[in-house]
């Protein structure tokens, strides 16, 4: 940990970029896992020998809606946080 | 984890200014990550509650349900926390 204090500015920038990137990757992975789980549940009622075209369409649509929903929830949550802040 | 980033790890005066940047940066990123994790959790169960068969777009009823779901969940969480605190107090604390 001591050598953290001897980082140059450029090294520090690189470290920050790496942290940001790793967080972004983790976030994308979480979203991917959740979408796969949720859309499998919604679209594949009886797993057949292949993914038929209606299932594929359903999964594609489900993905888009899941991201819509994510954005909406994010908006609602940040609005609530703001409201709570002004009430304090 | 938390001990890795506390101020005691950063000794030396000249380093202090720069490491403060790093510390602030990490704090901000941590907060953002916690916010994101919370959204993943909300979206997980509000999706179950509100979304039927996925269609071309989220209809307005579903949209209302989703934002109500977030707000009511927070209400319930606050209510339970407060009532639980009261119960603890009434029973003479722990």
N, CA and C atoms of all chains as a GROMACS GRO file, in nm:
protein
  546
    1UNK      N    1   0.081  -0.122   0.000
    1UNK     CA    2   0.000   0.000   0.000
    1UNK      C    3   0.084   0.126   0.000
    2UNK      N    4   0.207   0.114   0.059
    2UNK     CA    5   0.292   0.232   0.068
    2UNK      C    6   0.324   0.292  -0.068
    3UNK      N    7   0.341   0.204  -0.168
    3UNK     CA    8   0.379   0.259  -0.297
    3UNK      C    9   0.265   0.330  -0.368
    4UNK      N   10   0.146   0.328  -0.308
    4UNK     CA   11   0.037   0.409  -0.362
    4UNK      C   12   0.075   0.556  -0.358
    5UNK      N   13   0.153   0.593  -0.254
    5UNK     CA   14   0.186   0.734  -0.237
    5UNK      C   15   0.294   0.780  -0.335
    6UNK      N   16   0.363   0.683  -0.399
    6UNK     CA   17   0.466   0.724  -0.493
    6UNK      C   18   0.419   0.714  -0.638
    7UNK      N   19   0.288   0.704  -0.657
    7UNK     CA   20   0.235   0.698  -0.792
    7UNK      C   21   0.248   0.832  -0.862
    8UNK      N   22   0.286   0.830  -0.987
    8UNK     CA   23   0.288   0.955  -1.063
    8UNK      C   24   0.145   0.988  -1.106
    9UNK      N   25   0.126   1.110  -1.155
    9UNK     CA   26  -0.007   1.151  -1.198
    9UNK      C   27  -0.063   1.059  -1.304
   10UNK      N   28   0.025   1.023  -1.399
   10UNK     CA   29  -0.020   0.937  -1.509
   10UNK      C   30  -0.060   0.799  -1.458
   11UNK      N   31   0.018   0.748  -1.363
   11UNK     CA   32  -0.013   0.617  -1.306
   11UNK      C   33  -0.147   0.621  -1.233
   12UNK      N   34  -0.169   0.734  -1.166
   12UNK     CA   35  -0.293   0.748  -1.092
   12UNK      C   36  -0.412   0.750  -1.188
   13UNK      N   37  -0.396   0.824  -1.297
   13UNK     CA   38  -0.502   0.828  -1.398
   13UNK      C   39  -0.531   0.688  -1.452
   14UNK      N   40  -0.422   0.614  -1.473
   14UNK     CA   41  -0.438   0.480  -1.527
   14UNK      C   42  -0.514   0.392  -1.428
   15UNK      N   43  -0.476   0.406  -1.300
   15UNK     CA   44  -0.543   0.330  -1.196
   15UNK      C   45  -0.692   0.362  -1.191
   16UNK      N   46  -0.724   0.490  -1.198
   16UNK     CA   47  -0.865   0.531  -1.195
   16UNK      C   48  -0.941   0.475  -1.314
   17UNK      N   49  -0.878   0.480  -1.432
   17UNK     CA   50  -0.942   0.424  -1.551
   17UNK      C   51  -0.968   0.276  -1.534
   18UNK      N   52  -0.869   0.206  -1.476
   18UNK     CA   53  -0.886   0.062  -1.457
   18UNK      C   54  -1.000   0.032  -1.362
   19UNK      N   55  -1.007   0.108  -1.254
   19UNK     CA   56  -1.115   0.088  -1.158
   19UNK      C   57  -1.250   0.108  -1.226
   20UNK      N   58  -1.261   0.218  -1.301
   20UNK     CA   59  -1.386   0.248  -1.371
   20UNK      C   60  -1.424   0.137  -1.467
   21UNK      N   61  -1.324   0.088  -1.538
   21UNK     CA   62  -1.350  -0.015  -1.636
   21UNK      C   63  -1.395  -0.144  -1.570
   22UNK      N   64  -1.329  -0.179  -1.460
   22UNK     CA   65  -1.366  -0.302  -1.392
   22UNK      C   66  -1.508  -0.294  -1.336
   23UNK      N   67  -1.544  -0.176  -1.286
   23UNK     CA   68  -1.680  -0.159  -1.236
   23UNK      C   69  -1.781  -0.171  -1.350
   24UNK      N   70  -1.747  -0.111  -1.464
   24UNK     CA   71  -1.837  -0.118  -1.578
   24UNK      C   72  -1.855  -0.262  -1.625
   25UNK      N   73  -1.746  -0.338  -1.628
   25UNK     CA   74  -1.753  -0.478  -1.668
   25UNK      C   75  -1.840  -0.557  -1.571
   26UNK      N   76  -1.820  -0.534  -1.441
   26UNK     CA   77  -1.899  -0.606  -1.340
   26UNK      C   78  -2.047  -0.574  -1.356
   27UNK      N   79  -2.075  -0.447  -1.384
   27UNK     CA   80  -2.213  -0.403  -1.401
   27UNK      C   81  -2.277  -0.471  -1.522
   28UNK      N   82  -2.204  -0.475  -1.632
   28UNK     CA   83  -2.255  -0.539  -1.753
   28UNK      C   84  -2.277  -0.688  -1.730
   29UNK      N   85  -2.186  -0.751  -1.657
   29UNK     CA   86  -2.202  -0.893  -1.628
   29UNK      C   87  -2.325  -0.921  -1.545
   30UNK      N   88  -2.349  -0.836  -1.448
   30UNK     CA   89  -2.466  -0.850  -1.363
   30UNK      C   90  -2.594  -0.839  -1.447
   31UNK      N   91  -2.596  -0.737  -1.533
   31UNK     CA   92  -2.712  -0.717  -1.619
   31UNK      C   93  -2.734  -0.836  -1.711
   32UNK      N   94  -2.625  -0.888  -1.767
   32UNK     CA   95  -2.632  -1.003  -1.856
   32UNK      C   96  -2.688  -1.126  -1.786
   33UNK      N   97  -2.638  -1.152  -1.666
   33UNK     CA   98  -2.685  -1.267  -1.589
   33UNK      C   99  -2.834  -1.255  -1.559
   34UNK      N  100  -2.873  -1.134  -1.512
   34UNK     CA  101  -3.013  -1.113  -1.477
   34UNK      C  102  -3.103  -1.127  -1.599
   35UNK      N  103  -3.063  -1.066  -1.711
   35UNK     CA  104  -3.145  -1.073  -1.832
   35UNK      C  105  -3.162  -1.216  -1.879
   36UNK      N  106  -3.054  -1.291  -1.878
   36UNK     CA  107  -3.061  -1.431  -1.922
   36UNK      C  108  -3.160  -1.509  -1.837
   37UNK      N  109  -3.148  -1.492  -1.706
   37UNK     CA  110  -3.235  -1.562  -1.613
   37UNK      C  111  -3.382  -1.523  -1.634
   38UNK      N  112  -3.407  -1.390  -1.637
   38UNK     CA  113  -3.545  -1.341  -1.648
   38UNK      C  114  -3.608  -1.376  -1.781
   39UNK      N  115  -3.532  -1.362  -1.890
   39UNK     CA  116  -3.590  -1.382  -2.022
   39UNK      C  117  -3.604  -1.531  -2.054
   40UNK      N  118  -3.517  -1.611  -1.997
   40UNK     CA  119  -3.536  -1.756  -2.012
   40UNK      C  120  -3.668  -1.795  -1.946
   41UNK      N  121  -3.689  -1.742  -1.828
   41UNK     CA  122  -3.810  -1.772  -1.752
   41UNK      C  123  -3.936  -1.728  -1.827
   42UNK      N  124  -3.930  -1.606  -1.886
   42UNK     CA  125  -4.047  -1.553  -1.955
   42UNK      C  126  -4.074  -1.620  -2.090
   43UNK      N  127  -3.968  -1.655  -2.160
   43UNK     CA  128  -3.985  -1.693  -2.301
   43UNK      C  129  -3.979  -1.842  -2.330
   44UNK      N  130  -3.912  -1.918  -2.247
   44UNK     CA  131  -3.900  -2.061  -2.276
   44UNK      C  132  -3.981  -2.139  -2.173
   45UNK      N  133  -4.104  -2.172  -2.210
   45UNK     CA  134  -4.189  -2.241  -2.114
   45UNK      C  135  -4.156  -2.390  -2.113
   46UNK      N  136  -4.138  -2.446  -2.232
   46UNK     CA  137  -4.100  -2.587  -2.242
   46UNK      C  138  -3.979  -2.597  -2.333
   47UNK      N  139  -3.860  -2.616  -2.278
   47UNK     CA  140  -3.739  -2.621  -2.362
   47UNK      C  141  -3.750  -2.733  -2.466
   48UNK      N  142  -3.739  -2.694  -2.595
   48UNK     CA  143  -3.746  -2.795  -2.701
   48UNK      C  144  -3.607  -2.832  -2.749
   49UNK      N  145  -3.601  -2.894  -2.869
   49UNK     CA  146  -3.471  -2.938  -2.919
   49UNK      C  147  -3.388  -2.822  -2.974
   50UNK      N  148  -3.453  -2.710  -3.004
   50UNK     CA  149  -3.378  -2.590  -3.045
   50UNK      C  150  -3.457  -2.466  -3.003
   51UNK      N  151  -3.390  -2.350  -3.012
   51UNK     CA  152  -3.461  -2.225  -2.985
   51UNK      C  153  -3.540  -2.191  -3.110
   52UNK      N  154  -3.673  -2.200  -3.106
   52UNK     CA  155  -3.746  -2.168  -3.228
   52UNK      C  156  -3.756  -2.016  -3.245
   53UNK      N  157  -3.803  -1.976  -3.364
   53UNK     CA  158  -3.796  -1.832  -3.397
   53UNK      C  159  -3.884  -1.748  -3.306
   54UNK      N  160  -3.996  -1.802  -3.262
   54UNK     CA  161  -4.081  -1.721  -3.173
   54UNK      C  162  -4.013  -1.703  -3.037
   55UNK      N  163  -3.942  -1.804  -2.994
   55UNK     CA  164  -3.867  -1.792  -2.868
   55UNK      C  165  -3.755  -1.690  -2.882
   56UNK      N  166  -3.687  -1.695  -2.997
   56UNK     CA  167  -3.579  -1.599  -3.020
   56UNK      C  168  -3.632  -1.456  -3.022
   57UNK      N  169  -3.747  -1.439  -3.087
   57UNK     CA  170  -3.807  -1.305  -3.093
   57UNK      C  171  -3.844  -1.259  -2.953
   58UNK      N  172  -3.903  -1.350  -2.878
   58UNK     CA  173  -3.944  -1.318  -2.740
   58UNK      C  174  -3.822  -1.276  -2.658
   59UNK      N  175  -3.713  -1.350  -2.670
   59UNK     CA  176  -3.592  -1.319  -2.593
   59UNK      C  177  -3.537  -1.182  -2.631
   60UNK      N  178  -3.536  -1.153  -2.762
   60UNK     CA  179  -3.485  -1.023  -2.808
   60UNK      C  180  -3.569  -0.910  -2.750
   61UNK      N  181  -3.702  -0.928  -2.756
   61UNK     CA  182  -3.792  -0.825  -2.705
   61UNK      C  183  -3.776  -0.811  -2.554
   62UNK      N  184  -3.767  -0.925  -2.488
   62UNK     CA  185  -3.754  -0.927  -2.342
   62UNK      C  186  -3.629  -0.852  -2.297
   63UNK      N  187  -3.519  -0.872  -2.370
   63UNK     CA  188  -3.394  -0.800  -2.340
   63UNK      C  189  -3.414  -0.650  -2.345
   64UNK      N  190  -3.477  -0.605  -2.454
   64UNK     CA  191  -3.500  -0.461  -2.469
   64UNK      C  192  -3.588  -0.407  -2.357
   65UNK      N  193  -3.693  -0.483  -2.325
   65UNK     CA  194  -3.782  -0.437  -2.218
   65UNK      C  195  -3.712  -0.440  -2.082
   66UNK      N  196  -3.625  -0.540  -2.063
   66UNK     CA  197  -3.556  -0.546  -1.934
   66UNK      C  198  -3.468  -0.423  -1.914
   67UNK      N  199  -3.405  -0.379  -2.023
   67UNK     CA  200  -3.321  -0.259  -2.013
   67UNK      C  201  -3.406  -0.134  -1.996
   68UNK      N  202  -3.522  -0.130  -2.064
   68UNK     CA  203  -3.616  -0.019  -2.042
   68UNK      C  204  -3.652  -0.012  -1.893
   69UNK      N  205  -3.688  -0.129  -1.842
   69UNK     CA  206  -3.729  -0.137  -1.703
   69UNK      C  207  -3.617  -0.092  -1.610
   70UNK      N  208  -3.495  -0.134  -1.641
   70UNK     CA  209  -3.378  -0.096  -1.560
   70UNK      C  210  -3.364   0.055  -1.555
   71UNK      N  211  -3.377   0.117  -1.672
   71UNK     CA  212  -3.363   0.263  -1.677
   71UNK      C  213  -3.475   0.334  -1.601
   72UNK      N  214  -3.595   0.277  -1.611
   72UNK     CA  215  -3.708   0.337  -1.541
   72UNK      C  216  -3.690   0.326  -1.390
   73UNK      N  217  -3.649   0.210  -1.346
   73UNK     CA  218  -3.625   0.188  -1.202
   73UNK      C  219  -3.515   0.282  -1.153
   74UNK      N  220  -3.412   0.296  -1.234
   74UNK     CA  221  -3.302   0.386  -1.198
   74UNK      C  222  -3.352   0.529  -1.181
   75UNK      N  223  -3.441   0.572  -1.272
   75UNK     CA  224  -3.496   0.708  -1.264
   75UNK      C  225  -3.581   0.724  -1.139
   76UNK      N  226  -3.667   0.625  -1.116
   76UNK     CA  227  -3.756   0.632  -0.999
   76UNK      C  228  -3.675   0.636  -0.870
   77UNK      N  229  -3.570   0.555  -0.864
   77UNK     CA  230  -3.487   0.550  -0.744
   77UNK      C  231  -3.413   0.682  -0.722
   78UNK      N  232  -3.356   0.738  -0.827
   78UNK     CA  233  -3.284   0.863  -0.805
   78UNK      C  234  -3.378   0.978  -0.772
   79UNK      N  235  -3.501   0.973  -0.829
   79UNK     CA  236  -3.598   1.076  -0.792
   79UNK      C  237  -3.635   1.065  -0.645
   80UNK      N  238  -3.649   0.942  -0.598
   80UNK     CA  239  -3.684   0.920  -0.458
   80UNK      C  240  -3.573   0.970  -0.366
   81UNK      N  241  -3.450   0.941  -0.404
   81UNK     CA  242  -3.336   0.987  -0.323
   81UNK      C  243  -3.336   1.139  -0.314
   82UNK      N  244  -3.362   1.203  -0.427
   82UNK     CA  245  -3.367   1.349  -0.428
   82UNK      C  246  -3.477   1.403  -0.338
   83UNK      N  247  -3.594   1.338  -0.348
   83UNK     CA  248  -3.708   1.381  -0.265
   83UNK      C  249  -3.675   1.367  -0.117
   84UNK      N  250  -3.615   1.254  -0.080
   84UNK     CA  251  -3.580   1.232   0.060
   84UNK      C  252  -3.479   1.337   0.108
   85UNK      N  253  -3.389   1.375   0.019
   85UNK     CA  254  -3.288   1.475   0.056
   85UNK      C  255  -3.350   1.610   0.086
   86UNK      N  256  -3.447   1.652   0.004
   86UNK     CA  257  -3.508   1.783   0.027
   86UNK      C  258  -3.597   1.782   0.150
   87UNK      N  259  -3.648   1.662   0.187
   87UNK     CA  260  -3.734   1.654   0.305
   87UNK      C  261  -3.656   1.663   0.435
   88UNK      N  262  -3.530   1.629   0.428
   88UNK     CA  263  -3.449   1.629   0.552
   88UNK      C  264  -3.420   1.771   0.602
   89UNK      N  265  -1.088  -0.493   0.324
   89UNK     CA  266  -1.102  -0.403   0.210
   89UNK      C  267  -1.098  -0.257   0.254
   90UNK      N  268  -1.178  -0.228   0.358
   90UNK     CA  269  -1.188  -0.087   0.397
   90UNK      C  270  -1.055  -0.037   0.454
   91UNK      N  271  -0.981  -0.125   0.520
   91UNK     CA  272  -0.856  -0.081   0.581
   91UNK      C  273  -0.752  -0.048   0.475
   92UNK      N  274  -0.771  -0.104   0.354
   92UNK     CA  275  -0.675  -0.075   0.248
   92UNK      C  276  -0.676   0.071   0.208
   93UNK      N  277  -0.788   0.137   0.229
   93UNK     CA  278  -0.802   0.271   0.176
   93UNK      C  279  -0.815   0.380   0.283
   94UNK      N  280  -0.799   0.344   0.410
   94UNK     CA  281  -0.814   0.451   0.509
   94UNK      C  282  -0.691   0.541   0.512
   95UNK      N  283  -0.704   0.654   0.575
   95UNK     CA  284  -0.602   0.757   0.562
   95UNK      C  285  -0.468   0.714   0.621
   96UNK      N  286  -0.473   0.618   0.716
   96UNK     CA  287  -0.348   0.578   0.780
   96UNK      C  288  -0.253   0.509   0.683
   97UNK      N  289  -0.308   0.458   0.571
   97UNK     CA  290  -0.220   0.394   0.474
   97UNK      C  291  -0.137   0.496   0.398
   98UNK      N  292  -0.180   0.621   0.402
   98UNK     CA  293  -0.112   0.724   0.325
   98UNK      C  294  -0.029   0.812   0.416
   99UNK      N  295   0.100   0.783   0.428
   99UNK     CA  296   0.184   0.865   0.513
   99UNK      C  297   0.267   0.958   0.425
  100UNK      N  298   0.318   1.062   0.485
  100UNK     CA  299   0.398   1.159   0.410
  100UNK      C  300   0.314   1.276   0.366
  101UNK      N  301   0.365   1.394   0.389
  101UNK     CA  302   0.285   1.514   0.364
  101UNK      C  303   0.260   1.540   0.216
  102UNK      N  304   0.367   1.529   0.137
  102UNK     CA  305   0.351   1.565  -0.004
  102UNK      C  306   0.258   1.467  -0.076
  103UNK      N  307   0.253   1.344  -0.026
  103UNK     CA  308   0.165   1.247  -0.090
  103UNK      C  309   0.020   1.274  -0.056
  104UNK      N  310  -0.001   1.341   0.054
  104UNK     CA  311  -0.136   1.356   0.107
  104UNK      C  312  -0.234   1.419   0.007
  105UNK      N  313  -0.190   1.528  -0.057
  105UNK     CA  314  -0.278   1.596  -0.151
  105UNK      C  315  -0.325   1.504  -0.261
  106UNK      N  316  -0.229   1.436  -0.324
  106UNK     CA  317  -0.262   1.348  -0.436
  106UNK      C  318  -0.348   1.230  -0.395
  107UNK      N  319  -0.317   1.170  -0.281
  107UNK     CA  320  -0.391   1.052  -0.239
  107UNK      C  321  -0.534   1.086  -0.199
  108UNK      N  322  -0.553   1.210  -0.160
  108UNK     CA  323  -0.688   1.254  -0.130
  108UNK      C  324  -0.775   1.243  -0.255
  109UNK      N  325  -0.718   1.282  -0.369
  109UNK     CA  326  -0.789   1.265  -0.496
  109UNK      C  327  -0.832   1.121  -0.514
  110UNK      N  328  -0.735   1.031  -0.495
  110UNK     CA  329  -0.763   0.889  -0.513
  110UNK      C  330  -0.873   0.842  -0.419
  111UNK      N  331  -0.860   0.885  -0.292
  111UNK     CA  332  -0.959   0.844  -0.193
  111UNK      C  333  -1.098   0.892  -0.230
  112UNK      N  334  -1.105   1.019  -0.270
  112UNK     CA  335  -1.235   1.074  -0.308
  112UNK      C  336  -1.290   1.002  -0.429
  113UNK      N  337  -1.201   0.975  -0.523
  113UNK     CA  338  -1.243   0.904  -0.643
  113UNK      C  339  -1.302   0.768  -0.608
  114UNK      N  340  -1.231   0.694  -0.520
  114UNK     CA  341  -1.278   0.561  -0.484
  114UNK      C  342  -1.409   0.565  -0.407
  115UNK      N  343  -1.422   0.664  -0.319
  115UNK     CA  344  -1.548   0.681  -0.246
  115UNK      C  345  -1.664   0.703  -0.343
  116UNK      N  346  -1.643   0.793  -0.438
  116UNK     CA  347  -1.748   0.824  -0.535
  116UNK      C  348  -1.783   0.702  -0.618
  117UNK      N  349  -1.680   0.628  -0.661
  117UNK     CA  350  -1.706   0.508  -0.740
  117UNK      C  351  -1.780   0.403  -0.659
  118UNK      N  352  -1.744   0.393  -0.532
  118UNK     CA  353  -1.809   0.297  -0.444
  118UNK      C  354  -1.958   0.330  -0.431
  119UNK      N  355  -1.986   0.460  -0.415
  119UNK     CA  356  -2.124   0.502  -0.402
  119UNK      C  357  -2.205   0.471  -0.528
  120UNK      N  358  -2.142   0.499  -0.643
  120UNK     CA  359  -2.208   0.471  -0.769
  120UNK      C  360  -2.236   0.322  -0.782
  121UNK      N  361  -2.138   0.239  -0.741
  121UNK     CA  362  -2.153   0.095  -0.752
  121UNK      C  363  -2.266   0.046  -0.661
  122UNK      N  364  -2.276   0.107  -0.541
  122UNK     CA  365  -2.384   0.067  -0.449
  122UNK      C  366  -2.520   0.104  -0.506
  123UNK      N  367  -2.527   0.224  -0.565
  123UNK     CA  368  -2.650   0.270  -0.629
  123UNK      C  369  -2.691   0.172  -0.739
  124UNK      N  370  -2.594   0.135  -0.823
  124UNK     CA  371  -2.622   0.040  -0.930
  124UNK      C  372  -2.668  -0.095  -0.879
  125UNK      N  373  -2.603  -0.143  -0.774
  125UNK     CA  374  -2.640  -0.273  -0.718
  125UNK      C  375  -2.785  -0.269  -0.669
  126UNK      N  376  -2.822  -0.156  -0.608
  126UNK     CA  377  -2.958  -0.140  -0.558
  126UNK      C  378  -3.059  -0.144  -0.673
  127UNK      N  379  -3.024  -0.080  -0.786
  127UNK     CA  380  -3.114  -0.080  -0.901
  127UNK      C  381  -3.130  -0.221  -0.957
  128UNK      N  382  -3.020  -0.296  -0.962
  128UNK     CA  383  -3.030  -0.435  -1.008
  128UNK      C  384  -3.128  -0.512  -0.921
  129UNK      N  385  -3.121  -0.488  -0.790
  129UNK     CA  386  -3.208  -0.561  -0.698
  129UNK      C  387  -3.355  -0.520  -0.716
  130UNK      N  388  -3.379  -0.388  -0.720
  130UNK     CA  389  -3.516  -0.340  -0.742
  130UNK      C  390  -3.571  -0.393  -0.873
  131UNK      N  391  -3.492  -0.381  -0.979
  131UNK     CA  392  -3.540  -0.422  -1.110
  131UNK      C  393  -3.571  -0.571  -1.111
  132UNK      N  394  -3.492  -0.648  -1.039
  132UNK     CA  395  -3.514  -0.791  -1.030
  132UNK      C  396  -3.656  -0.824  -0.983
  133UNK      N  397  -3.695  -0.772  -0.867
  133UNK     CA  398  -3.828  -0.815  -0.822
  133UNK      C  399  -3.942  -0.730  -0.874
  134UNK      N  400  -3.916  -0.603  -0.914
  134UNK     CA  401  -4.024  -0.524  -0.973
  134UNK      C  402  -4.060  -0.576  -1.112
  135UNK      N  403  -3.961  -0.629  -1.181
  135UNK     CA  404  -3.986  -0.693  -1.310
  135UNK      C  405  -4.081  -0.810  -1.290
  136UNK      N  406  -4.057  -0.892  -1.189
  136UNK     CA  407  -4.144  -1.005  -1.159
  136UNK      C  408  -4.286  -0.959  -1.127
  137UNK      N  409  -4.296  -0.850  -1.052
  137UNK     CA  410  -4.428  -0.802  -1.010
  137UNK      C  411  -4.504  -0.736  -1.123
  138UNK      N  412  -4.435  -0.662  -1.209
  138UNK     CA  413  -4.503  -0.571  -1.301
  138UNK      C  414  -4.507  -0.613  -1.447
  139UNK      N  415  -4.409  -0.689  -1.492
  139UNK     CA  416  -4.402  -0.715  -1.636
  139UNK      C  417  -4.460  -0.851  -1.670
  140UNK      N  418  -4.556  -0.849  -1.765
  140UNK     CA  419  -4.617  -0.973  -1.812
  140UNK      C  420  -4.533  -1.030  -1.926
  141UNK      N  421  -4.597  -1.061  -2.036
  141UNK     CA  422  -4.524  -1.106  -2.155
  141UNK      C  423  -4.456  -0.987  -2.220
  142UNK      N  424  -4.326  -0.998  -2.249
  142UNK     CA  425  -4.257  -0.885  -2.313
  142UNK      C  426  -4.317  -0.852  -2.450
  143UNK      N  427  -4.348  -0.725  -2.474
  143UNK     CA  428  -4.402  -0.685  -2.604
  143UNK      C  429  -4.313  -0.577  -2.664
  144UNK      N  430  -4.368  -0.505  -2.761
  144UNK     CA  431  -4.286  -0.406  -2.833
  144UNK      C  432  -4.237  -0.290  -2.747
  145UNK      N  433  -4.317  -0.255  -2.651
  145UNK     CA  434  -4.269  -0.152  -2.558
  145UNK      C  435  -4.335  -0.170  -2.422
  146UNK      N  436  -4.280  -0.107  -2.321
  146UNK     CA  437  -4.343  -0.112  -2.189
  146UNK      C  438  -4.467  -0.024  -2.195
  147UNK      N  439  -4.586  -0.080  -2.164
  147UNK     CA  440  -4.703   0.008  -2.168
  147UNK      C  441  -4.706   0.095  -2.043
  148UNK      N  442  -4.792   0.197  -2.049
  148UNK     CA  443  -4.789   0.298  -1.941
  148UNK      C  444  -4.828   0.236  -1.807
  149UNK      N  445  -4.914   0.134  -1.812
  149UNK     CA  446  -4.953   0.069  -1.687
  149UNK      C  447  -4.832   0.002  -1.621
  150UNK      N  448  -4.754  -0.065  -1.705
  150UNK     CA  449  -4.633  -0.130  -1.653
  150UNK      C  450  -4.533  -0.028  -1.600
  151UNK      N  451  -4.520   0.083  -1.674
  151UNK     CA  452  -4.427   0.187  -1.629
  151UNK      C  453  -4.467   0.243  -1.494
  152UNK      N  454  -4.598   0.269  -1.478
  152UNK     CA  455  -4.645   0.318  -1.348
  152UNK      C  456  -4.619   0.216  -1.240
  153UNK      N  457  -4.649   0.090  -1.272
  153UNK     CA  458  -4.627  -0.017  -1.175
  153UNK      C  459  -4.481  -0.022  -1.130
  154UNK      N  460  -4.390  -0.009  -1.226
  154UNK     CA  461  -4.247  -0.017  -1.193
  154UNK      C  462  -4.203   0.096  -1.100
  155UNK      N  463  -4.246   0.220  -1.132
  155UNK     CA  464  -4.198   0.328  -1.045
  155UNK      C  465  -4.269   0.325  -0.910
  156UNK      N  466  -4.398   0.283  -0.908
  156UNK     CA  467  -4.465   0.264  -0.778
  156UNK      C  468  -4.397   0.155  -0.697
  157UNK      N  469  -4.356   0.051  -0.767
  157UNK     CA  470  -4.291  -0.062  -0.700
  157UNK      C  471  -4.167  -0.016  -0.624
  158UNK      N  472  -4.085   0.067  -0.689
  158UNK     CA  473  -3.965   0.118  -0.624
  158UNK      C  474  -4.001   0.202  -0.501
  159UNK      N  475  -4.095   0.295  -0.521
  159UNK     CA  476  -4.132   0.384  -0.411
  159UNK      C  477  -4.194   0.309  -0.294
  160UNK      N  478  -4.285   0.215  -0.324
  160UNK     CA  479  -4.350   0.141  -0.216
  160UNK      C  480  -4.251   0.050  -0.144
  161UNK      N  481  -4.156  -0.005  -0.219
  161UNK     CA  482  -4.057  -0.091  -0.152
  161UNK      C  483  -3.978  -0.009  -0.050
  162UNK      N  484  -3.940   0.112  -0.090
  162UNK     CA  485  -3.865   0.198   0.002
  162UNK      C  486  -3.952   0.235   0.122
  163UNK      N  487  -4.082   0.265   0.096
  163UNK     CA  488  -4.175   0.293   0.206
  163UNK      C  489  -4.180   0.178   0.306
  164UNK      N  490  -4.196   0.058   0.251
  164UNK     CA  491  -4.205  -0.060   0.338
  164UNK      C  492  -4.077  -0.076   0.419
  165UNK      N  493  -3.965  -0.056   0.351
  165UNK     CA  494  -3.836  -0.070   0.419
  165UNK      C  495  -3.824   0.030   0.534
  166UNK      N  496  -3.867   0.156   0.509
  166UNK     CA  497  -3.862   0.258   0.613
  166UNK      C  498  -3.956   0.226   0.727
  167UNK      N  499  -4.079   0.183   0.690
  167UNK     CA  500  -4.180   0.152   0.791
  167UNK      C  501  -4.132   0.040   0.883
  168UNK      N  502  -4.078  -0.065   0.821
  168UNK     CA  503  -4.033  -0.178   0.901
  168UNK      C  504  -3.915  -0.138   0.990
  169UNK      N  505  -3.825  -0.060   0.934
  169UNK     CA  506  -3.711  -0.015   1.014
  169UNK      C  507  -3.756   0.065   1.136
  170UNK      N  508  -3.848   0.161   1.112
  170UNK     CA  509  -3.898   0.244   1.221
  170UNK      C  510  -3.972   0.165   1.326
  171UNK      N  511  -4.062   0.075   1.276
  171UNK     CA  512  -4.142  -0.002   1.371
  171UNK      C  513  -4.054  -0.097   1.451
  172UNK      N  514  -3.956  -0.152   1.383
  172UNK     CA  515  -3.864  -0.242   1.452
  172UNK      C  516  -3.786  -0.168   1.560
  173UNK      N  517  -3.746  -0.046   1.528
  173UNK     CA  518  -3.675   0.036   1.627
  173UNK      C  519  -3.765   0.064   1.747
  174UNK      N  520  -3.895   0.093   1.719
  174UNK     CA  521  -3.990   0.118   1.828
  174UNK      C  522  -4.008  -0.004   1.916
  175UNK      N  523  -4.021  -0.119   1.850
  175UNK     CA  524  -4.038  -0.244   1.925
  175UNK      C  525  -3.919  -0.267   2.016
  176UNK      N  526  -3.802  -0.243   1.964
  176UNK     CA  527  -3.680  -0.261   2.044
  176UNK      C  528  -3.682  -0.169   2.165
  177UNK      N  529  -3.724  -0.044   2.137
  177UNK     CA  530  -3.727   0.053   2.246
  177UNK      C  531  -3.825   0.014   2.355
  178UNK      N  532  -3.944  -0.030   2.309
  178UNK     CA  533  -4.049  -0.067   2.404
  178UNK      C  534  -4.006  -0.184   2.491
  179UNK      N  535  -3.934  -0.275   2.431
  179UNK     CA  536  -3.893  -0.392   2.508
  179UNK      C  537  -3.766  -0.362   2.592
  180UNK      N  538  -3.737  -0.234   2.604
  180UNK     CA  539  -3.624  -0.196   2.689
  180UNK      C  540  -3.490  -0.204   2.620
  181UNK      N  541  -3.494  -0.208   2.488
  181UNK     CA  542  -3.369  -0.212   2.413
  181UNK      C  543  -3.303  -0.347   2.425
  182UNK      N  544  -3.185  -0.357   2.370
  182UNK     CA  545  -3.117  -0.485   2.375
  182UNK      C  546  -2.984  -0.473   2.449
   0.00000   0.00000   0.00000
